[in-house]
């Protein structure tokens, strides 16, 4: 008979492109007690068939706006339920997402995460700064950062909000970790001195899908 596993926790980071979510997620993995998995929208895009990464049925970008077709939305729903399944199997998960439709997107996540303790973190970044970061990265279609900097937060209910334009990564992570005891008994560990793995993007600058890290 399989041993009973207690349900894991989830930290959901929502913010526009280039707001710093992936970097925060990596830092949280090193800071939080236990083994935390990091996943998110880029992971899903890397999983898609190439034919769905630039098509009306899949996902594409035009003038900074992300278009999500029916095939992509079906995959996205499955991805959300897979995150919930990881938590139900006792794993702790950090999710990096871009809620292009704000509170509607949050409601979809909540429907898939019923019974799971989740903390919602709003990752804000002023549109001009996000756009400058996007341009400096050179690995995202131009315009996404500015288009979604504020739009992703419309109507979304957060447990904590951070502004990556006004605080250091260390202070941002400290603020998030400091808020967790209000929700769960999750402890932080002293920094190990490890260099965090780099954040990577699933999008090429022309909107095409780049290779996943494990394919390079």
Buried (B, 14 or more C-beta within 10 A) or exposed (E): EEEEEEBBBBBBBBBBBBBBBBBBBBBBBBBBEEEBBBBBBBBBBBBBEEEBBBBEBBBBBEEBBBEBBEBBBEBBEEBBEBBBEBBBEEBBBBBBBBBBBBEEBBBBBBEBBEEBBBBBBBBBBBBEBBBBBBEEBEBBBBBBBBBBBBBBBEEBEBBBBBBBBEBEBEEBBBBBBEBBEEBEEBEBEEEEEEEBEEBBBBBBBEBBBBEBEEEE
